[in-house]
Amino acid sequence: MADDHNPPPLAAASARSSQPAVRLRGITKRYPGVVANAGVSFDIAAGSIHGLLGENGAGKSTLMKILFGLVHPDAGTIEAHGRRVTFADAGEALNAGIGMVQQHFSLIDDFTVAENLVLGSEPVARGRLDMGRAERDIEQLSARYRFRVDPTRRVGDLAVGARQRVEILKALYRGAEVLILDEPTAALAPQEVDELMGVLAELRARGRTVVFISHKLPEVVAVCDRVTVMRDGEVVGHRELAVGERGPGPARAELMAELAHMMVGRDLPEPPPRDTTPGDPVLELEGVSDGQRLGPLDLVVRAGEIVGVAGVEGNGQTELVELVLGVRRCRSGRIHLDGVDVTRRSVGTRLRSGLAHVAEDRHSAAVVATLDLAQNATLGFQRTAPLARRGMWLSLRRMRELAASVVTHFQVRAVALSHPLSSLSGGNQQKLVVGREFTRRPSLMVASQPTRGLDIGAAAFVHDELAELRRRGAGVLLVSLELTEILELADRIVVMYGGRMAGQARPGEVDTATLGSWMTGDATVGAAAPAGTVR
């Protein structure tokens, strides 16, 4: 990954202006019961990569949305390149040279790269759309930043890393001098992360300014010139990053520990130990296929074992989870839970049989944003004890008690259980979902991207809970785009590519380069173990 290589060189001092690209002074934003930003002030140097770190709910996203014109501050001022500005919307921010690449892509799959980039500002010649000129302009811009993007390609046919470059290119095409990148590596394979780090270095070398929001400390340390850390809506510190702290060694380890402590206000626990012996199978997949994008494949998860499923997004992981849950129909093969054939059983039957599920997309599959916290924290418990009486009467008192225990134990930052789920930050919504599913005390936990959007402190807490499930004798199927998470937790690693198993191994028996090659379909690096040989 990017942090395992020599970091890109810093831009020459002459490439940076003495005047900050952005100056924030006293930015304050209040919501009912919450102060999202409390007098935030700092500068972002022109021609630099500025890291922004903080726990979930620390105020990072609100601050950047204010800078991009999506949220209006209650107090404070913004200067862009020495000129005081106020933005009514994102369009005005773009006109001032500030662009933002959101964590979730906003591209249209059926459009070409060029069509996506010019959407809303189409070039016209003699009253007609001039796509030829647009494609030439995009080719020149792509070449200037070494993006290697074909403007005529359909976006839906591009790999995730290429789509990320298209998003950045779209902001550059519209004149952005300051780029805000929100968790830009969340869905990238290791090689794609390396490519993105190179892109950011090229942007910096050409005088562009980047704000890099990430929960991944190794990436921040590898690429950023300066880091600002926020906690509880306030800036708690800044840190200049020296070249000697970027490469492997004790200096970098000390720096990451320092930044982590600034973020969470405490030292993080050591990774959970692998101290259990796997027992009998709790999940067995035998030649399963959905007849479309998945399989056939074999997979076993045993009691007291975490099996990690790695892969670039869109290579069958979602279909695998849906097949295990019963949401997707199994066209061939068999599925056994705790020795019982559930191939044709319903989702409800599987959940009642000891299955729990942390959904990769909480908004579409795990929560109802308009319901309050208590209702969301108890979804799925309505027909079972202790909430249900006689199968039909719901105890509101017990519902609130269960919800309060989830909120307390999983450290969900919430004003009141009666507030709607939408009042929580994305990370705190995720903690609520994780806490609810862990409360089921399952025999099999299917955890799909369980730490997506979580800061390092919250992620470490979830890791400990997954390890505790393993210690209790539950099996865990961990599907994650984070290779570091897989390597830290899993007893066995399975890599998926094109809906099939590209390889499997145990931690310590394979390096990240081989895993990354399996993830991108390169069978020439390493040797994929045949399905079923590592069980």
C-alpha positions as CSV (number, residue, x, y, z in Angstrom):
1,M,0.0,0.0,0.0
2,A,1.0,3.6,-0.2
3,D,2.5,3.7,3.3
4,D,4.8,0.7,2.5
5,H,6.6,2.7,-0.2
6,N,8.9,5.7,-0.2
7,P,6.5,8.7,-0.1
8,P,6.3,11.1,-3.0
9,P,8.7,14.0,-2.6
10,L,7.4,17.2,-1.2
11,A,6.7,20.0,-3.6
12,A,9.5,22.6,-3.9
13,A,9.1,25.5,-1.6
14,S,8.9,27.8,-4.5
15,A,5.8,26.1,-5.7
16,R,3.9,27.3,-2.6
17,S,2.5,30.7,-2.1
18,S,3.2,32.6,1.2
19,Q,-0.5,33.5,1.2
20,P,-2.8,30.6,2.5
21,A,-5.1,29.1,-0.1
22,V,-7.8,29.0,2.6
23,R,-8.0,30.8,5.9
24,L,-10.8,29.8,8.4
25,R,-11.5,32.0,11.4
26,G,-13.9,31.3,14.2
27,I,-16.2,29.0,12.2
28,T,-19.1,28.0,14.4
29,K,-22.1,25.8,13.5
30,R,-24.8,24.8,16.0
31,Y,-27.6,22.2,15.6
32,P,-30.3,21.5,18.2
33,G,-28.4,20.0,21.2
34,V,-25.1,19.9,19.4
35,V,-22.2,22.3,18.6
36,A,-20.7,20.8,15.4
37,N,-18.0,23.5,15.1
38,A,-16.9,25.7,17.9
39,G,-14.8,28.6,16.8
40,V,-12.6,26.6,14.4
41,S,-9.6,28.5,13.0
42,F,-6.6,27.4,10.9
43,D,-4.9,28.0,7.6
44,I,-4.4,25.7,4.6
45,A,-1.2,26.5,2.8
46,A,-1.3,26.9,-1.0
47,G,0.3,24.0,-2.9
48,S,0.1,21.6,0.0
49,I,-1.7,18.5,1.1
50,H,-3.4,19.2,4.4
51,G,-4.7,16.3,6.4
52,L,-7.9,16.6,8.5
53,L,-8.3,14.0,11.2
54,G,-10.9,13.4,13.9
55,E,-13.3,11.0,15.4
56,N,-16.8,10.5,14.1
57,G,-18.8,13.6,15.1
58,A,-15.7,15.6,15.6
59,G,-17.0,18.2,13.1
60,K,-14.7,17.5,10.1
61,S,-17.5,16.9,7.5
62,T,-19.6,19.9,8.7
63,L,-16.5,22.2,8.4
64,M,-15.7,21.0,4.9
65,K,-19.3,21.3,3.9
66,I,-19.2,24.9,5.1
67,L,-16.1,25.5,3.0
68,F,-17.8,24.0,0.0
69,G,-21.0,26.0,0.4
70,L,-23.3,23.1,1.3
71,V,-23.8,24.3,4.9
72,H,-23.9,27.9,6.2
73,P,-22.0,28.8,9.3
74,D,-23.6,30.6,12.3
75,A,-20.4,32.6,12.8
76,G,-16.9,33.0,11.4
77,T,-15.2,34.0,8.2
78,I,-13.6,32.3,5.2
79,E,-10.8,33.7,3.0
80,A,-9.9,32.1,-0.3
81,H,-6.6,33.2,-1.8
82,G,-6.6,36.3,0.4
83,R,-10.2,37.4,-0.5
84,R,-13.0,37.1,2.0
85,V,-15.8,34.9,0.6
86,T,-19.3,33.7,1.5
87,F,-21.0,30.9,-0.4
88,A,-24.7,30.5,-0.9
89,D,-24.2,27.1,-2.5
90,A,-21.6,24.7,-3.9
91,G,-21.7,26.5,-7.3
92,E,-20.4,29.6,-5.8
93,A,-17.6,27.7,-4.1
94,L,-16.6,26.1,-7.4
95,N,-16.6,29.6,-9.0
96,A,-14.2,30.6,-6.2
97,G,-11.9,27.7,-7.1
98,I,-12.9,25.2,-4.3
99,G,-14.1,21.7,-5.3
100,M,-15.1,18.7,-3.2
101,V,-15.0,15.0,-4.1
102,Q,-17.5,13.2,-1.9
103,Q,-16.9,9.7,-0.5
104,H,-19.7,8.2,-2.6
105,F,-19.2,8.8,-6.3
106,S,-21.7,11.1,-8.0
107,L,-21.0,9.8,-11.6
108,I,-23.6,8.5,-14.0
109,D,-22.6,5.0,-15.1
110,D,-24.3,5.1,-18.5
111,F,-22.5,8.3,-19.5
112,T,-19.0,8.5,-20.8
113,V,-16.2,10.2,-18.9
114,A,-16.6,13.3,-21.0
115,E,-20.4,13.4,-20.7
116,N,-20.0,13.2,-16.9
117,L,-17.4,16.0,-16.7
118,V,-19.3,18.5,-18.9
119,L,-22.8,17.8,-17.4
120,G,-24.3,21.1,-16.5
121,S,-21.6,23.2,-18.3
122,E,-21.7,21.6,-21.8
123,P,-19.5,23.2,-24.5
124,V,-21.5,24.6,-27.4
125,A,-20.4,25.5,-30.9
126,R,-22.8,27.2,-33.3
127,G,-25.7,26.3,-31.1
128,R,-24.8,22.6,-30.9
129,L,-23.1,20.4,-28.3
130,D,-19.4,20.2,-29.0
131,M,-18.3,16.9,-27.4
132,G,-15.3,16.8,-29.6
133,R,-13.9,19.9,-28.0
134,A,-14.8,18.6,-24.6
135,E,-13.0,15.3,-25.2
136,R,-9.9,17.1,-26.4
137,D,-9.8,19.4,-23.4
138,I,-10.2,16.4,-21.0
139,E,-7.5,14.5,-22.8
140,Q,-5.1,17.4,-22.3
141,L,-6.1,17.9,-18.6
142,S,-5.7,14.1,-18.0
143,A,-2.3,14.1,-19.6
144,R,-1.2,17.1,-17.6
145,Y,-1.8,15.3,-14.3
146,R,-0.9,11.8,-15.6
147,F,-4.4,10.5,-14.9
148,R,-4.6,8.1,-17.9
149,V,-8.3,8.6,-18.4
150,D,-10.0,7.9,-21.7
151,P,-12.8,10.5,-22.1
152,T,-14.8,8.3,-24.4
153,R,-15.0,5.3,-22.0
154,R,-18.3,4.5,-20.3
155,V,-18.0,5.2,-16.6
156,G,-19.8,2.0,-15.7
157,D,-17.0,0.0,-17.3
158,L,-14.3,1.6,-15.3
159,A,-12.6,0.2,-12.2
160,V,-13.1,1.9,-8.9
161,G,-9.7,3.6,-8.9
162,A,-10.3,5.0,-12.4
163,R,-13.7,6.4,-11.2
164,Q,-11.9,8.1,-8.4
165,R,-9.6,9.8,-10.8
166,V,-12.6,10.9,-12.9
167,E,-14.2,12.5,-9.9
168,I,-11.0,14.4,-9.2
169,L,-10.7,15.3,-12.9
170,K,-14.3,16.6,-12.9
171,A,-13.4,19.1,-10.1
172,L,-10.2,20.2,-11.9
173,Y,-12.1,20.6,-15.2
174,R,-14.4,23.0,-13.5
175,G,-11.5,25.1,-12.3
176,A,-10.9,23.9,-8.7
177,E,-7.6,25.1,-7.2
178,V,-8.5,23.7,-3.8
179,L,-9.7,20.1,-3.7
180,I,-11.4,18.6,-0.7
181,L,-11.2,14.7,-0.8
182,D,-13.5,12.9,1.7
183,E,-12.2,9.4,2.5
184,P,-10.9,9.0,-1.1
185,T,-9.3,5.6,-0.6
186,A,-12.4,3.9,1.0
187,A,-13.1,1.6,-1.9
188,L,-9.6,1.2,-3.5
189,A,-7.3,-1.8,-3.8
190,P,-3.7,-1.4,-2.6
191,Q,-2.4,-0.7,-6.1
192,E,-5.1,1.8,-6.7
193,V,-4.2,3.6,-3.4
194,D,-0.6,3.8,-4.6
195,E,-1.8,5.3,-7.9
196,L,-4.0,7.9,-6.0
197,M,-1.0,8.9,-3.8
198,G,0.9,9.6,-7.0
199,V,-2.0,11.6,-8.3
200,L,-2.0,13.7,-5.2
201,A,1.7,14.3,-5.4
202,E,1.3,15.5,-9.0
203,L,-1.5,17.8,-8.0
204,R,0.8,19.3,-5.2
205,A,3.7,19.6,-7.6
206,R,1.6,21.6,-10.0
207,G,0.5,24.0,-7.2
208,R,-2.9,22.7,-6.4
209,T,-4.1,22.5,-2.8
210,V,-5.6,19.3,-1.3
211,V,-7.5,18.8,1.9
212,F,-7.3,15.1,2.6
213,I,-9.9,13.7,5.0
214,S,-9.1,10.1,6.1
215,H,-9.3,7.7,9.0
216,K,-6.3,5.8,7.7
217,L,-3.3,7.2,9.6
218,P,-0.6,5.5,7.4
219,E,-2.0,7.2,4.3
220,V,-2.2,10.6,6.0
221,V,1.4,10.2,7.2
222,A,2.5,9.1,3.7
223,V,1.1,12.0,1.7
224,C,0.3,15.0,3.9
225,D,2.5,18.0,4.7
226,R,0.5,19.2,7.7
227,V,-2.3,17.7,9.8
228,T,-5.1,19.4,11.7
229,V,-6.8,17.2,14.4
230,M,-10.4,18.0,15.6
231,R,-12.2,16.6,18.6
232,D,-15.7,17.5,19.8
233,G,-16.1,20.3,17.2
234,E,-12.8,22.0,18.1
235,V,-9.2,22.0,16.8
236,V,-7.1,20.2,19.4
237,G,-3.8,20.5,17.5
238,H,-1.7,20.8,14.4
239,R,1.3,18.8,13.3
240,E,3.9,19.5,10.6
241,L,5.1,16.3,9.0
242,A,8.8,15.9,8.4
243,V,10.2,13.8,5.5
244,G,11.9,11.5,8.0
245,E,8.6,10.5,9.6
246,R,7.1,9.3,6.3
247,G,9.1,6.1,5.6
248,P,8.9,2.9,7.7
249,G,10.6,3.1,11.1
250,P,10.2,4.2,14.7
251,A,9.7,7.9,13.8
252,R,6.6,7.1,11.7
253,A,5.3,4.8,14.4
254,E,5.7,7.5,17.1
255,L,4.0,10.0,14.8
256,M,1.0,7.8,14.2
257,A,0.6,7.1,17.9
258,E,0.8,10.8,18.6
259,L,-1.9,11.6,16.0
260,A,-4.1,8.8,17.3
261,H,-3.9,10.1,20.8
262,M,-4.8,13.6,19.7
263,M,-7.8,12.2,17.9
264,V,-9.3,10.1,20.7
265,G,-7.7,11.6,23.8
266,R,-6.3,8.3,24.9
267,D,-4.0,5.5,23.9
268,L,-5.5,2.9,21.6
269,P,-5.7,-0.8,22.7
270,E,-3.4,-3.4,21.1
271,P,-5.0,-5.5,18.3
272,P,-7.1,-8.3,19.7
273,P,-5.2,-11.6,20.0
274,R,-6.0,-14.7,17.9
275,D,-6.4,-17.0,21.0
276,T,-9.1,-19.5,20.0
277,T,-9.2,-22.9,18.3
278,P,-11.9,-23.2,15.6
279,G,-14.7,-25.7,16.2
280,D,-17.4,-27.1,14.1
281,P,-18.7,-25.3,11.0
282,V,-21.4,-22.7,11.6
283,L,-21.6,-21.8,7.9
284,E,-21.0,-24.1,4.9
285,L,-21.3,-23.1,1.3
286,E,-21.0,-25.9,-1.2
287,G,-20.8,-25.0,-4.9
288,V,-23.2,-22.0,-4.4
289,S,-24.1,-19.8,-7.3
290,D,-26.7,-17.2,-8.0
291,G,-26.6,-18.0,-11.7
292,Q,-25.5,-14.5,-12.6
293,R,-22.5,-12.7,-10.9
294,L,-21.5,-15.1,-8.1
295,G,-19.9,-18.5,-8.0
296,P,-19.7,-21.3,-8.0
297,L,-17.7,-21.2,-4.8
298,D,-17.1,-23.2,-1.6
299,L,-16.6,-21.6,1.8
300,V,-16.6,-22.7,5.4
301,V,-16.7,-20.6,8.6
302,R,-16.1,-22.4,11.9
303,A,-17.1,-21.6,15.4
304,G,-14.5,-19.4,17.1
305,E,-13.1,-18.2,13.7
306,I,-13.0,-15.0,11.7
307,V,-12.9,-15.5,7.9
308,G,-12.1,-12.3,6.1
309,V,-13.3,-11.7,2.6
310,A,-11.2,-9.2,0.7
311,G,-11.7,-7.7,-2.8
312,V,-12.2,-4.6,-4.8
313,E,-15.8,-3.4,-4.5
314,G,-18.1,-5.0,-7.0
315,N,-16.5,-8.4,-7.3
316,G,-19.2,-10.5,-5.7
317,Q,-18.9,-9.7,-2.0
318,T,-22.4,-8.1,-1.9
319,E,-23.9,-11.1,-3.7
320,L,-22.2,-13.5,-1.3
321,V,-23.6,-11.7,1.7
322,E,-27.1,-11.6,0.1
323,L,-26.9,-15.3,-0.6
324,V,-26.0,-16.2,3.0
325,L,-28.8,-14.0,4.3
326,G,-31.4,-15.4,1.9
327,V,-32.0,-12.1,0.2
328,R,-30.6,-13.5,-3.0
329,R,-31.8,-16.8,-4.4
330,C,-29.3,-19.7,-4.6
331,R,-29.6,-21.2,-8.0
332,S,-27.2,-24.1,-7.4
333,G,-25.3,-25.5,-4.4
334,R,-26.2,-25.8,-0.7
335,I,-26.1,-23.5,2.3
336,H,-25.9,-24.9,5.8
337,L,-26.1,-22.9,9.1
338,D,-25.1,-24.9,12.2
339,G,-25.5,-28.1,10.2
340,V,-29.0,-27.3,9.0
341,D,-29.7,-26.9,5.3
342,V,-31.2,-23.4,4.9
343,T,-30.8,-23.1,1.1
344,R,-34.5,-22.5,0.6
345,R,-35.2,-20.9,4.0
346,S,-36.4,-17.3,4.4
347,V,-34.3,-14.4,5.8
348,G,-36.4,-14.4,9.0
349,T,-35.8,-18.1,9.6
350,R,-32.1,-17.6,9.2
351,L,-32.0,-14.7,11.6
352,R,-34.0,-16.6,14.2
353,S,-31.5,-19.5,13.8
354,G,-28.6,-17.4,15.1
355,L,-27.6,-15.3,12.2
356,A,-26.8,-11.5,12.6
357,H,-25.9,-9.0,9.9
358,V,-24.1,-5.7,9.8
359,A,-25.2,-4.3,6.4
360,E,-22.6,-2.6,4.1
361,D,-25.2,0.1,3.2
362,R,-27.0,1.0,6.4
363,H,-29.4,3.4,4.8
364,S,-30.9,0.9,2.4
365,A,-30.8,-2.2,4.5
366,A,-30.3,-1.5,8.2
367,V,-32.0,1.7,9.4
368,V,-34.9,4.1,8.9
369,A,-33.6,7.6,9.1
370,T,-37.0,9.1,10.0
371,L,-37.5,6.8,13.0
372,D,-35.9,7.7,16.4
373,L,-32.9,6.2,17.9
374,A,-34.8,3.8,20.2
375,Q,-36.8,2.4,17.3
376,N,-33.7,1.9,15.1
377,A,-31.7,0.3,17.9
378,T,-34.4,-2.3,18.4
379,L,-35.3,-3.1,14.7
380,G,-35.7,-6.8,14.4
381,F,-36.5,-7.4,18.1
382,Q,-40.2,-6.4,17.9
383,R,-41.5,-10.0,17.9
384,T,-39.1,-11.6,20.3
385,A,-38.5,-11.4,24.1
386,P,-37.8,-9.3,26.0
387,L,-39.5,-6.6,23.9
388,A,-42.5,-8.6,22.7
389,R,-45.2,-10.0,25.0
390,R,-47.5,-12.7,23.7
391,G,-46.0,-12.2,20.3
392,M,-47.9,-9.0,19.6
393,W,-47.6,-6.4,22.5
394,L,-44.4,-4.3,22.4
395,S,-43.0,-3.0,25.7
396,L,-41.9,0.6,25.1
397,R,-40.1,0.6,28.4
398,R,-38.0,-2.4,27.5
399,M,-37.4,-1.0,24.0
400,R,-35.9,2.1,25.5
401,E,-33.9,0.1,28.0
402,L,-32.4,-2.1,25.2
403,A,-31.7,1.0,23.1
404,A,-30.0,2.8,26.0
405,S,-27.8,-0.2,26.6
406,V,-26.7,-0.2,22.9
407,V,-26.1,3.5,22.9
408,T,-24.1,3.4,26.1
409,H,-22.0,0.2,25.5
410,F,-21.2,1.2,21.9
411,Q,-20.5,4.8,22.7
412,V,-23.0,6.3,20.3
413,R,-22.9,10.1,20.6
414,A,-26.6,11.0,20.9
415,V,-28.5,13.8,22.5
416,A,-31.6,11.7,23.2
417,L,-33.2,8.4,22.2
418,S,-36.2,10.3,21.0
419,H,-34.2,12.2,18.3
420,P,-34.4,10.9,14.7
421,L,-31.5,8.7,13.5
422,S,-30.7,11.4,10.9
423,S,-29.6,13.7,13.8
424,L,-26.5,11.4,14.2
425,S,-23.3,11.6,12.3
426,G,-22.7,8.8,9.8
427,G,-20.1,7.1,12.1
428,N,-22.5,7.2,15.0
429,Q,-25.3,5.7,12.9
430,Q,-22.9,2.9,12.0
431,K,-22.0,2.3,15.7
432,L,-25.8,2.0,16.5
433,V,-26.2,-0.6,13.8
434,V,-23.2,-2.6,14.9
435,G,-24.3,-2.5,18.5
436,R,-27.8,-3.6,17.7
437,E,-26.6,-6.7,15.7
438,F,-24.0,-7.6,18.4
439,T,-26.8,-7.6,20.9
440,R,-28.3,-10.6,19.2
441,R,-25.4,-12.8,20.5
442,P,-25.3,-14.7,17.2
443,S,-23.7,-18.0,16.3
444,L,-22.8,-16.5,12.9
445,M,-22.1,-12.8,12.4
446,V,-21.9,-11.6,8.8
447,A,-20.2,-8.2,9.2
448,S,-20.1,-6.3,5.9
449,Q,-17.9,-3.2,6.0
450,P,-18.5,-2.9,9.8
451,T,-16.1,0.0,10.3
452,R,-16.9,1.9,7.2
453,G,-17.0,5.6,8.2
454,L,-15.7,4.9,11.7
455,D,-12.7,6.7,13.2
456,I,-9.7,4.7,14.5
457,G,-11.0,4.7,18.1
458,A,-14.5,3.4,17.1
459,A,-13.0,0.9,14.7
460,A,-10.7,-0.5,17.4
461,F,-13.8,-0.9,19.6
462,V,-15.6,-2.8,16.9
463,H,-12.6,-5.0,16.3
464,D,-12.5,-5.9,20.0
465,E,-16.2,-6.8,19.8
466,L,-15.7,-9.0,16.8
467,A,-12.8,-10.7,18.7
468,E,-15.0,-11.2,21.7
469,L,-17.6,-12.9,19.5
470,R,-14.9,-15.2,18.3
471,R,-13.8,-15.9,21.9
472,R,-17.4,-16.8,22.8
473,G,-17.4,-19.4,20.0
474,A,-19.3,-17.6,17.3
475,G,-18.2,-17.6,13.7
476,V,-17.6,-14.3,11.9
477,L,-17.7,-13.7,8.1
478,L,-15.9,-10.4,7.8
479,V,-16.3,-8.6,4.4
480,S,-14.1,-5.6,4.2
481,L,-12.4,-3.3,1.7
482,E,-9.8,-2.6,4.3
483,L,-6.9,-4.9,3.9
484,T,-5.3,-3.8,7.2
485,E,-8.6,-4.7,8.9
486,I,-8.6,-8.2,7.3
487,L,-5.0,-8.8,8.1
488,E,-5.4,-7.7,11.7
489,L,-8.5,-9.7,12.5
490,A,-8.9,-12.7,10.2
491,D,-7.8,-16.2,10.9
492,R,-8.2,-17.0,7.2
493,I,-8.4,-14.6,4.2
494,V,-10.4,-15.2,1.1
495,V,-10.0,-12.9,-1.9
496,M,-12.8,-12.5,-4.4
497,Y,-12.5,-11.4,-8.0
498,G,-15.2,-11.6,-10.7
499,G,-17.7,-13.4,-8.4
500,R,-15.3,-16.2,-7.6
501,M,-12.6,-17.1,-5.2
502,A,-9.3,-15.7,-6.6
503,G,-7.2,-17.1,-3.7
504,Q,-7.1,-17.8,0.0
505,A,-4.4,-17.9,2.7
506,R,-3.7,-17.4,6.3
507,P,-2.3,-14.1,7.7
508,G,1.5,-14.3,7.6
509,E,1.5,-16.7,4.7
510,V,0.9,-14.0,2.0
511,D,2.1,-10.4,1.5
512,T,-0.1,-7.4,0.6
513,A,1.3,-7.4,-3.0
514,T,0.0,-10.9,-3.7
515,L,-3.4,-10.1,-2.0
516,G,-3.6,-6.9,-4.1
517,S,-2.8,-8.9,-7.3
518,W,-5.6,-11.4,-6.5
519,M,-7.9,-8.5,-5.9
520,T,-7.3,-7.0,-9.3
521,G,-7.4,-10.3,-11.2
522,D,-3.6,-10.6,-11.8
523,A,-3.0,-14.3,-11.5
524,T,0.7,-13.9,-12.4
525,V,1.7,-12.7,-8.9
526,G,1.6,-15.3,-6.2
527,A,-0.3,-18.6,-6.4
528,A,-3.9,-18.7,-5.4
529,A,-4.8,-21.7,-3.2
530,P,-7.6,-23.8,-4.7
531,A,-10.9,-23.4,-3.0
532,G,-11.3,-25.7,0.0
533,T,-7.6,-26.2,0.7
534,V,-7.4,-23.8,3.5
535,R,-10.2,-24.6,5.9
